[in-house]
Structures are given as C-alpha cells and as structure tokens.
Amino acid sequence: MRMLKHSVFAGVLAACAFSTAAEADPANTLGPPPPLTAFSKLPDIDKVALSPDGKRIALIKGYGAQRLLLDIDLEKDDFKALKVGDVKVRSLFWGDETRIILISSQSVYLRDFVGGKDEYYSGQILDLSRNKTFAMFDNVEGFYPIVMGDYNRIKIKDAYRVTASNVKIQGEGLRSLYNFDLNTGRGREMEVVPHHVQNWIVRPDGEIMARAEYDRDTRVWTLRYRQNGKYRAIYSEKQLLDAPSLLGRGRDDESVLVYINAGEKAGNYYEVFPDGRFSEPLDTKGSNVGTFYHPATGKLAGFINYSPDGLAYTFFAPDLASLPRLIEKGMPDYTYRSLVDVSDDGKKIIVYGEGPGDPGSYYFIDYTTRSFKIVGQTRPEVPAEWVAEKRKVTYKAADGLEINGYLTLPPGREAKNLPLIVLPHGGPESYDDISYEWMSQAIASRGYAVLQPNFRGSSGYGEAFTEKGYGEWGRKMQTDLSDGVRYLAKEGTIDPKRVCIVGASYGGYAAMAGATLDPGVYRCASGIAPVTNLKKMISYEEESVGYDKKARKVLYWKRFLGDESRWAEVSPDLKAANVTIPIQLIHGKDDTVVPIDQSYRMRDALKKAGKEVDLILLKDEDHHLSREATRVQTMDAVVSFIEKHNPPYQ
C-alpha cells in the first residue's frame, strides 16, 4: 500500500508551467503498440475532488483488479485507502474537511417502483479516519436506501451536513428532502411534498430557498420561492415538453437561476427575484453552456462554455475571475483543459489536462504558495508516442449542410489511403469533441483512422443544428456519416473500400442502419447496445413511465424520431434482408437505457434472413460500459471483428 503513495503523488513540478508527457518526436520513438487493455481499462484515477479547505484530495484509483478510494492528506503527503471493488462510482465530493460522499449506482428491480429494472443511485458517507461508512436513507423508515439528487453541503450550528432527496415507497410517492449528520449518518426530514416537485435550492445555512414543480396532468411548470417558512408561486408556464429548469442560486443573496427552454425568453439564463422579476438575459459567451457555482457560497460564479473544440470559462466572482487565464498560461501545451474542483477560498484548485503525448493528467495547484503537483495520469500504460493525433475535419453533406467532426490518425502511419472506422456518438443529442476518447484511440492503435462525425441532430452547434436531425434517423443523419467517408476518400486520406462502422447506443443504431439502409459503404458493422426497432423502443420508454404517452421522456423521443408512420422504414431489424456484410452485436445484460431485446430482435431477424451475425452478451454490464472487465471484453471483441473483416494492413 505504501507503493501507491508514490504512484499517486509524483511530486512537485519544478516550473510554473506544465509540460505534456511527450517532448520527443513520436515518429522517431514509436515502439510496439501497447495492449488493448491499456486503452480499454477504466481510468487509473478518476472522480478527483478537493476538500473545502484545500488540504485533502479524494479520488478513485485503480489497483490491480480492485478500485480504491484514496483520501490524500496534502500537508502530510500521506493517504488512507478503502477498497470499493467494482462499485460503479458516479460522483465523489467532500461533505466537510474530513468526510467524503460517494454516489454509486446499480441496476436493480425495486418492486414498489414502476418500469421494472432501472439504474438506481445510492449515497455513502465515508469517514476513513474512523473507518466508518453510513448509507443515506438506510435507516429511514419508508424509503429504499437510494438517492435521487439534490446534493448540497450545508452547515447547521457549526456542523456540516449533506442533503439528498428520495421518494417514499408507500402512498402517493411523496418526494422528500433530507439532510444527513456526517458523524452518525442519521437523516433529518426537511420537507415532504407531492411527487411533482422536481428539485430544491438550499442555502448554505440549510434553509430551503426555492423549489420547482411540474404537474404532469396540467403540464404547468411552477417556480415557488420560500420566505419566512412559506412558499409563494412567483412564475409559471404551461409546457408539454420544453419546461424551464431551476438550476441554483443567482449571484446575490435572494435570486435563483432559471433557464428558459421555450417562448420569447428561450435559450437564456435569468436570475429570478422573490417578487417574480426577471433579470436581463445573462451573458454566457456561448450557446452550449453549463453553470459554475462558488464552492463557499453556492452562488452563481460563472459559466462554462462547452464546445467540440474544448472548454472555456467565464467567471464574474472576483476571487475566481483570474483562474481561466492562469490555467491557460500554466498549461500552454494542452489542447483540452478542465477546472475540476476549487477550494472554498478559491486559492487551491484541481485541473485536468490532455495534450500531445498525454491522454489525461490531474494537477493540484496552490496559488498561495505557487506550488504545482501532479496528482496522477488517467492512462499511465499508454506510452506518449501512442497517443494518436486527433484532427478537426469539416465537410459538406449532400444537401450542403456543413458537418464538423474529428479524425483520429493511427500513430506511425502516413495519412494516406488508410483503412477507416466510422465511430458515431450516442445520444443522438450529444457530440464528440477534441478530448481523448478511449475507444477511438484503441482502434487507431491497431492501424485504423477513426472518423467521429457530429452529424445533424448533434448538440454543440446550436439549437437549429440539433433540430435539423428531427425526423432524420436513418435518413440524413445517416448519410451525414457516409458523406464524411466520401470526403475523406476524395482527400486521399482513406481507402473507401476498407471502411467499417462501429457505434454504441444511437451510434449502435447508426451502425445497424449503415448495414441496412446505406448499402455499399461499409465492409462490416458492430453495434453496441443498439436501437434496432423504433416502435418497440418507444413502447419501452412508455412502460418505464407507467404508460404515460405524454411523459416528457416519451415526447422527447417522438420529437426526434418524427412521423410514426415512417418508423418502420428506418428500423434496422425490419430491413435485415438488405444486409450484405458481417454484423456484430454487443449488449449489456443490465442495460436499462436500451433494452437487450433490441439486440435480440436484430439477431433473430438477421438469422431468419440467413445473414452472418454474432451476439455477445455482457454479464452485469449496463448501458455505459461501466465495469472494467466488460469494457475490456467489448474492445477485444470489436477489434477482433474489424481486423477479421477489414484488415488494417494489406
């Protein structure tokens, strides 16, 4: 265990600027490729969190086949460790200066909840100094020991507590907000309300400030503000799908932050005051934006601009305003930089960076002492020269729409006449960006170029671009991919006769659609957790919400899929007879997002049509490939499949 200390904390960097791991010319230092596991294993360190006083770091660390939770004392340069096994850790934060909150999930059936098996979250309070662990809601009568969000660190009578919400098992499914004693794990009820409450905003002193409600019967979203122990509705609007979002505190003591999704105010963030007044739209410096709250006050401190080209921060909190400039100045060689956590005083931070030769490293910076320490690398088994180059590409779709994407090139090979793997993202309302991505890097290490197109319907390029994907599953969203293949072939970068398609979730649908609806482009197709029948997928979503056909989740799907009368035309399982290439299907048995029946249907349809298909089932795996053993199994299977049907070297 003592060995771990040196691998986790490599020491203080000598200079005020960071340098990436590779300073030599990769072309002159290329050794044999690392094993696929170097890419496909879970990150060696993950979920890094800084304590409020900036004196400790918590993180998840790989240790052989185990995952450890480390509590690192920065002043003593020492740590404590707790084995967490194969628990699916979703987030990690500090409850106070010594206690850690771990949020994990598992796929289970809870008999009192509709929709069958689902991915449920649980919260643990961990005190490694006392070797104590408490599960939130574990001993609270009327609740399963799960959590549903609303995590806040609050302070009551000089003692920190942590809030979380849940739903009562019996009765009308009342939504409940509790806070938990970090010493004993005991919960204290703060509020029990009707099930249509979505979330709460809580002040640092533990006083509830506001809550958002959405009535599924009337379709009315309401913002209620709390003063002197009483609520008052200060804003409401009727929305079938695009209701507002209550996000957090505003910049002052009284306002709350709301994002408006529809109507005249759509697409903007506003501060809403106790009398119902709206501020002017806040200047976010972009369209795809997240919020950043001050760690000490919980007030809005700035915005994070998410774009495929990286992250950009805008802070208006004075004590944080200089951080983006200092990070950029200190990490000039990094193409991707992320501010991970900040101490309450804003003087100590955790940053994450990726760049040439570095698949990802975490650093601790103390601006009071000008000290820089490397916390660790995410993938230390990937040599610097095997971090593949990732280029931005732009091309025109057949109808003239500009499509952006990213091309990962195989190390040591000239970018000419290469075999290609098209790797469309999931979502589909998501995007691929410039950051390191383990699957594309693993495939590139085997000699392939990898194209990740941000097809119409993707996020990151404005609402209008996303909306161009509505009703285009299997149509223009699909040909946006093959238009990228044709562009790269015209440029001479790839060999158009040596192309396969691999994807997960919506990307899995695109892989199956590529084989059934866009013939002649691909030599093979691998779908991981693919949607293959649109009508059955909608039925599954309806079942998960108690057969409410007007549930927002169901309406979201229907809006994206378009006219129901055309779903059969673009359902790959109904077009299996069109397949002329080998098909691989991979699906987790615990997938609660895309049911495994979607892969069974595709397999059965292909076999009935006399086609070549292989279905691989992943034991205990969910939709997101959260477990290391099955991630490794998946990557090994995909690479073996594409190497067999589209050899990288000829």
N, C-alpha and C positions, 0 to 999 in steps of 0.2 A: 504493500500500500504506500510505503514511503516513496517508491519509484514514481508513483503517479504525480507527486508534487512537482517533480522536475519536468514532466511532460506537459503538465497543465500550465505551469508558470515558467516560461523560458527565461525570464529576466528582464532587466530594464534595457530598452534600446538606447544606444549611445547618442543618437542625434534627435533633433526636434522634428525631423521629417521622417516618415516611414518609407521604406523601400520594399518593392514587391520581392517575392521569393526568387524570381529568376532574373539575374542580371546578365547571364551569358546568352549567346545567340542559340535559341533552341535548335536551329538547323544543324549546328555543329556539335550538339551534345545529346542528340536523340539516342536513347538506349532502347532496350526491348520494351514493349508495351507492358504496363502493369496488369495484374489480373483484373478481370471484370469486377470482382468484389471491391476493389479499391474505389470504384465509382458508385457501385450499387448499394453498398452498405449504408446504414443511417449515418448522418454526420457524426464525426468523432466528438465534437462538442456542439451543444445546441441549447436553446432556451436560456440564454445568458441574462442574468438580472442583477442589478446593483442595489444594495441596501439603501434606505433613505439617508443615512449618514455618510454613505460612500466608502465605508470601511470594509465591506464584505461583498463577495460575489457568489451567487448561486448559479449552477449550470448542470446540465445533463452531460455525462461523459461516457464514451464507450470504453469498456474494459474487458477485452476478450469477447465472450458471448453475452456478457452482462451489460446493463446500463446502470450507471451510478449517478446519484445526486451528490454533488460536491458543494460544501459550504466553505468558501475560501476566506480566510482572515488575511486581509491585505497588509495590515501592520505587522503581524507576526510571520507572514509568508508561510502559513500553515493551513491545513484544511481538515475537515471531517467528511466522511463519506457514508452514504447509505445506499445499499443495493435496492434498485427499483425493478429489476428483472426486465420483463418485456412489456411493462405497462406502457400504454400509449399516452405519453405526456403531451398535452396540448398547449399548456402555458405554465409559466413559473413567475412568481413575483413575491416580494417581501411583505409580510404583514407588519413587521416592525424591524428594529435593528438586528434581531436575532432569530426570528421565526419566519419560515418560508411557506408560501402557499403553493401547492402543486395541484393543477387541474388536469385530470386524465379522463379517458373515455373508454367504453367498451360496448360491443354490440350484444344486446340482451333483449329478452322479452320481459316486459312488465305488464302483468295481466290486467291492471287497472287502467292502462293507457290504450287508446285506440291506435290502430295501424300496425299491430304486430311488432316484430323485431325492429329495434332502432338503435342509433348510436347515442348513448346517454353519458352525461358527464358527471364526474364526482370531484369533490374538493377535499384536500387533506391539509391540515395544519401540521407542519413538521418543525420540531424543536430538536435539532441534532445534538445540542449541548446536554440535553436531559434525556435523549433517546426516547422522546415522546412523539406520538402521532395521534391526531384526532381527525375523524371524518365528519365533515359538515352534515348535519341533519341525521346523523347516525342514531342518536338517542332522542330525537324529537318525534313525539307521537303523531301519527297521521301522515308521515312522509316517508317516501323511499329516500335512501341516502344518496341523492343526486342533487345537482345544482343546475340552474338554468340561466345563469348570468348575474348581472347587477353587482359585480365585484367592486368594492370600494374599500380603501383603507381609511378608517375613521379613528378619532381619538375622543374618548369619553372619560372624564375625570382622570386625565393624565395617563390613561391606558389605551393602547391601540386595540382596535377590534377590526374584524373584516366582515363585510356584508355579502350576502348571496341570496338568491331567490329560488323558490321551488313552487310546486303545485300540490295542494292537499289531495290525498288519494280519494277520500270519500266525499260525498255531497256533490256540489256544483263545480268542483275543481278550482277552488279558490286560489288565486295567486298570492303568495306570501313572501314578504321580505323579512329576513332575519339578520342579526349581527352575532358574531361568534367571539367568545372570550379566547384569546390566544394561549392563555395559561391552562385552561381546563377543557376547551372545545365546546363548552356549553353554549347553546343558542338562546337568543332573546328575540322575541317577536317584536317587529317594528310596525308592521301593517299587514292586514289580511283583507283582500279586496276581490271584486269579481274577476273572473278569468280573462276578461277582455283588456285588462291592464297589460301593456307591453313592457314598460320599463320605468324605473325611477331615477331621479337625480338626487344625490345625497351630498350634503355639505360635509366638509372635513370634521365638523364637530358632531356628526351623526344625525343632524336634523334633516328630515326629508324636505326637499325644496320643490320638486315638481314630479309629475308623472304623465305618461302618455297612455291613451286608451284608444282601442279600435273596436267598435261594435260590429260584429260580423252580420248582424241582422239588418241594421240601418245603414251600414257601410260608412259610418261617420267616425272620423279621427278627431280626438279632443285632447287639448293640452290643458292640464289642470295645475294651477300654481297653489302652493301651500304657504299660508301666513297665519301666525297665531294659532296653529293647530287645525286650521280649517282650509279646505280646498275650494278654489273658485275656478270655473272654466274661463280661460282667457282667450282661447282660439279654437276653432273647429272648422272642418271642411269635409264634405262628402266625396269620397274617392273609392272607386271599386278596386283599383289596383295600386295606383301611384300615390299612396298616402304620404304625408310628411314623416320626418324622423326626428325624434328628440334625442340629441346627441350628448349633451353635457352642459356644464356651466359656461356662461359667457365670460367676457373679460372683466366685468365688475362683480360686486357682491350680490347683485339682485337678478341679473339677466340669465336666461338659459339659451342654449344654442339649438337652432332648428334648421333642418334642411328641407326645402320645399321641392317636391318632385313634379308638380303639375300646376297648370294655371299661369297667371301673369307673373308670379314670383318664381316660377320653375327654374331649377338649375342653380339656385343660390343658397348661401348660408346667411341666416339672420340671427341677431340677438333679439329675444322677445322679453319684454319687461313685465313686471307684475300687473300693470294696468292693461296689458294686451297690445301695447305699442310694439311695432317692428322697427328695428334699426334699418339703415340703408344696407343694401347687399354688401357683405364683407368681401374685400378684395383678396381673392385666394391665389392670384397669379397663375391660374390654370383651370382646366375643366375636370380633370380626374384627380380629386383632392381628398385627403384624409385630414383628420384633426390631431393636434398635439396639445395635451393639457399639462399645466405646470405640476410637477410632482409634489410640491408642497401645498399648493392652494387648491388644486383641482380646477382652476380657471383655464379658459382657453388661452393658450400661449402662442399658437401659430398654426400653420398649415403645412402639410406635406403634399407636394405635387408628385403624383405617380405617373410616370410615362414609360413607354417601352425603352426609352434611352437612358433611364435611371431615375433617381430621386432628387428632388430639390426642396429645400426647407425655407420657409419664411416665418420668422419669429418677430412678434411685437412685444413680448415680455422682455424688459430691458436686460435682465440678468441672463437671458438665453440668446439675445439677438446676435451676438458675435460668434456663436458656435458653428453655423454653417461655413463661414469664411475660414475659421481656424481649422476645421476638419479638412476642407478642401486644400488649404495650404499645407497641412501636415501630411496629406496622403495624395500627392500630385500624380503618382503613377497608377492610381487605382481608377478603373473605369466605372466601378459601382461602389457607392458609399452609403451606409445607413447608420443613423443615430439610433442605437438600440435602447439605451436607458440613461437616466440622468439622476444624480443625487438631488436631494431637496434644495440644497443651496446653489445648484447649477454649476458647481465648480469641478465636479468629477463626472465622467461620462464613460459609457461603453460604446464603441463604434465597431462597425463591421465593414470590411472592405474586400473587394475582388478585383483582380487585375491580371495582366500578363504574367503567367507563371504561378499565380496564386488563386486556387479555387475558392478561397474564403478564409479570412482570419479575423479574430476578435481582438480588440485592443482596449486597455484601460488607460485613460488619460486623466491626470490630476493637474488642473491648470493653476492651482495654488503653488505647487512645487515644480511645475514644468516636467513632471515625470511621465514616461510612456512605458507601458508594459504590455507585452503580448500575452494574452490570455490563452490562446491556442488556435490551431488550424482545424478547419472542418474536415479536411481530407488529406491528412499527412502522408498517406500511402500513394498519392498521385504525384509523381515527380513533376517538377516545374515544366520540363520540356514536353510533358504530355497533357498540359492544359491547352486544349485546342483553341485556335483563333476563332472568334465569333464576329462576323461582319454583318452590318446592316445592309439589306437589299431592298430596292424599290422597283416595282414593275407595274405595268398596266394590265388590268383584267380585260377580258374580251370585249366588255361593254365600255371600256375606257376608264373605269374606276381605278384610282391609284391604290395599290396594295403594298404595305410595308411588311417586312419580316426579317428573320435573322438566319444567316448561313454559317454553320459551324464546319470548319475545314479539317480534314484529317492531318495530324502532325506528320511532317516529313514527306508529304506528297505535294506535287505541283497542282495548283487549282485548275486542272485541265482534264477534260474527258473523264471525270470521276464518277464512280457509282454513287447513287443518291438514295437517301431515305427521307421521305416526306414525313414530318412529325407534327401534325396539327394539335393544337392545345385543346383542353376540355372547356367546359363552360356551357354553351359557347361564348357567353358574355364574359370574356376574360381576355388575356393577351400574353404572348411571350415577349420577353424583354432582353436587354443586353446582359443580364446577370448569368452566372454559371448555372447550368442545368444538368443534373447528373445523367439523365437518360441520353440526351444528345451527345454529351461528352463521352459516355461509354461507347456509343455506336461509332462516333468519329474515331475513337482509339483503334477501332478494327478496320480502318481504311476507307470509311464512307464520308461523303459530305452529307450534312443534315440540314434540311430546309424546314424552318418553323414559320409559316406564313400567318400574319394577322389578317385573316380573311374578313370580309364584310360580316357584321354581327359581333365582331370583337369589341371589347371596351378599349379605352386608352386613346381613342381618336375622336372623341366627341359623340354626343347622343345621335346625331344624324347618321354617322357611320354605323353605329350599332343597329339603328332602325332599318338600315338597308338590308340587314340579314333577316328581318321578319318575313316568314313565309318562304325562305330560300334554303331550308335544309334540303340537301340532295340536289340542289339546283345551282344557283350562282355561288353560294357558299362553298359548294364542292368544286366547281370549275375555277374558282379563285386559286385552289391548290394546284390543279393541273396547268393553269396559266403560268404559275411560278415555275413548274417543271419546264415548260416550253421556253420561258425566258432564260433560264439557266442553260438550256441546251443551245439556244441561239447565241449566247455569250461564249459558248465553248467550255463552260465550267464543268458540265456533267455530260454523261453519255445517256441520251434519252431511252436507250434500250436496256438500261441497267438501273431501274428505279423500282423501289418498293415503298409501301406506306405503312406506318405504324402509328397507333394513337390510343389514348385512354379516355374513357368517358365519352364526351362528344367527339373527341379525337378518334375513339374506337368506332363510333358511328361513321365518321368520315372515312376510316379505313375500309369498313364494310361497304359503304356507298361507293368508294373508289373501285371496289371489285365488282359491284353490281350495276352501278348507274353511270360510270365514266370509264367504259372499257378501252383497252388498248394503251393505257398509260403506265400501269404497274405490273411488275412480274410476280409480286406476292403481296399479301396484306395480313397484318397482325392487329387484332382489336383487343384491347384490354378493357374489361368492364364496358362493352359497347352497348349503346342503344341500338336495337335492330328492328323493333316494331313500334311505331309511334303511337298507335291507338292503345296498345297494351301498356305502354309507358305512362300514358295519361291515366289509364284506369288504375295503375299502381299509385300514382300521385293522389288520385281521388280517394282511394282506400285509406291512404296514410293520414288523411284529414277527415275521416268519418264520412266519406262520400259527399262532401260538400263541393259541388261542382263550381261554386263561386268563391271558393277559398283562394286567397291571393296567390299561393304557390301554383295552384292549378291554372289560374288565369294567366300567370306569367308564362307558363309552358305553352298554353294555347296561343298567346300572342306571338311567341317566337315561331311556333310551328305553322301558323297561318290556317288557311281554309281546310277544315277537317275532311272534306270530300277528296282532298288531294294527298292525304297522308299515306294511303296505300301505295301510291305511285313512287314514294321515296322511302319505303320501309324495306331495308335490305333483305330481311327474311322472306319477303314475298317476291323477291326478284332473284332468288338463289339460282334459278335456271340460267341466268346470264353469266354466271361465274365461269371464268376460263383459267384462273390462276390458283395456286395453293393458298389456303386460308388457315390462319391460326387464331384461336380464341383463348383468352386467359381471363379468369373471373374469380374473385374472392368469394368464399362461401358465406362470409359475414357482410357482404355488401348490402347496405340499406339505402343507398342512393339510386343505383341502377340494379334492379333485382337480377339474380343469377338466371332467372327464367329467360331473360333476353338473350343470353348466350346459348341456353338450351334450345330455344326456338331456332336460332340461326344454324346451330349444328344439325338439328333434325331436318331442317329444310334443305341444307346442303347435301346431307346423306341421301335424302329422298330423291334429290336431283342427280345423284351419282357423282358428286364433286368431292375433291380432296379437302379434308378438314381435320384439324386436331384441336381438341378442347382440353385445356389444362386448368384444373381446379385448385385454388389456393386455400389450404386449411387455415381457419381462424383469421383470415385476412378481410379487411374492409375495402371500401371504395378507393382509398387513398394510398394503398400500399404502405401502411403504417408500420408493419413489422419487418425487421431486418431479414429474417430467413426467407420470407416470401418475396421481398424485393429482389434479393439475390437470385432466387429461383426464377422470377419473372425475367430479369435481364439476361440470365443464362439462356433461357428458352427463346427469347426474342432474337438474340444474336445467333444462336444455332440455326434458327429458322431462316433468317435473312442470308446468312452465309451459305446455307444449302441452296437456296433458290435464287440468290443474287450475289455470287461470289465477289468479294471486294477486289481481288487481284486476278487478272486474266493474262 
